[in-house]
Amino acid sequence: MLKAENEKFSRPMDLPILIGEECKYVPVIAAFRYMPSDNIDNWLVSNGKPRSDRDLAAEVLLEVRGLPSADGRRQGRHYSVLQVLEFERAAALVVSMFLAELPRPEGLPRAEPERFRSHSSRGYCASLR
């Protein structure tokens, strides 16, 4: 059985989120549920068919919070998982981050943290719905 602190992990990332009528890249802290490494293959492929990024992300993304204000006066906004996964690109980013940052057994290397967003991707938000 997993210890409580190992059942989930959090990572900062930028996600495209619909705010009002606009898609904006928002710096957030995403909380993921832990998954043992030996379950990853079965999670990715079901009955010989790859699963969609939205389905995968919905299973591992537990919570999304915006970063608190720099002065500490305002806490980060809480975003619903459904709101975050509205854009297919956001779901793909969540799955990528989850796989890259999934805690590894001791001794195995972990991917270096990277931002998955490029500045040129901002223009594509409107077409991602």
C-alpha positions in Angstrom: 0.0 0.0 0.0 1.2 3.5 -0.8 2.0 6.0 1.9 -0.3 9.1 1.9 2.5 11.4 0.7 3.3 9.1 -2.3 -0.3 8.8 -3.5 -0.1 12.1 -5.4 2.5 14.6 -6.6 2.4 18.2 -7.9 4.2 20.0 -10.6 4.1 23.6 -12.0 3.2 24.0 -15.6 1.5 26.4 -18.0 -1.9 25.2 -19.4 -4.3 26.7 -22.0 -7.5 27.5 -20.1 -10.7 29.2 -21.3 -11.2 32.3 -19.1 -14.3 34.2 -20.1 -14.2 34.2 -23.9 -10.4 33.9 -24.2 -8.0 31.0 -24.1 -5.0 32.0 -21.9 -1.9 30.1 -20.9 -2.1 30.1 -17.1 0.8 29.1 -14.8 -0.7 26.5 -12.5 0.3 23.8 -10.0 -1.2 20.5 -11.2 -1.7 17.7 -8.7 -1.5 14.2 -10.2 -2.3 10.8 -8.7 0.6 8.4 -8.4 0.7 5.4 -10.6 3.2 2.5 -10.3 5.5 2.3 -13.3 4.4 -1.3 -14.1 0.8 -0.1 -14.7 1.7 2.6 -17.3 1.5 0.3 -20.4 -2.0 -0.9 -19.5 -3.1 2.6 -18.7 -1.9 4.0 -22.1 -3.4 1.2 -24.2 -6.7 -0.5 -23.6 -7.7 -3.6 -25.6 -4.9 -3.0 -28.0 -6.1 0.6 -28.8 -4.4 3.8 -27.6 -6.6 5.9 -25.3 -7.3 9.6 -25.9 -5.3 12.3 -24.1 -8.5 13.5 -22.5 -9.4 10.1 -21.1 -5.8 9.6 -19.8 -5.6 13.1 -18.3 -9.0 12.8 -16.6 -7.8 9.7 -14.7 -4.6 11.2 -13.3 -5.2 14.9 -12.9 -6.6 15.5 -9.4 -6.5 19.3 -9.0 -5.4 22.4 -10.8 -4.6 25.7 -8.9 -3.4 28.9 -10.2 -0.3 30.3 -8.6 -0.8 32.7 -5.6 -0.1 36.4 -6.2 3.5 37.5 -5.8 2.6 39.6 -2.7 0.8 36.6 -1.1 -2.5 38.5 -0.7 -4.5 36.3 -3.0 -4.5 32.5 -3.2 -4.4 30.9 -6.6 -7.7 30.2 -8.3 -8.9 26.7 -8.3 -9.8 25.4 -11.8 -12.0 22.3 -12.4 -10.4 19.4 -14.2 -13.2 19.6 -16.8 -12.4 23.2 -17.5 -8.7 22.4 -17.9 -9.4 19.5 -20.2 -11.7 21.5 -22.5 -8.8 22.0 -24.9 -7.2 18.9 -26.4 -3.8 20.6 -26.2 -4.2 21.0 -22.4 -5.0 17.3 -22.1 -1.9 16.4 -24.1 0.3 18.7 -22.0 -1.1 17.1 -18.8 -0.4 13.6 -20.0 3.1 14.6 -21.1 3.9 16.2 -17.8 2.5 13.2 -15.9 4.6 10.8 -17.8 7.8 13.0 -17.6 7.4 13.6 -13.9 6.0 10.4 -12.6 8.1 9.4 -9.6 10.5 6.7 -10.5 11.8 3.9 -8.3 14.9 4.9 -6.5 18.0 4.9 -8.7 16.2 5.5 -12.0 16.6 8.9 -13.6 13.7 11.3 -14.0 13.2 13.7 -16.9 14.5 17.2 -16.5 11.7 19.6 -15.8 10.8 21.6 -18.9 8.1 24.0 -20.0 5.9 22.4 -22.6 4.6 25.6 -24.1 6.2 27.5 -26.9 5.5 31.2 -27.5 4.3 30.4 -31.0 1.6 28.1 -29.7 -0.5 31.0 -28.3 -2.1 31.7 -31.7 -3.6 28.2 -31.9 -5.8 28.4 -28.8 -9.0 29.4 -30.7 -8.7 26.4 -33.0 -8.2 23.9 -30.1 -11.8 23.6 -29.0 
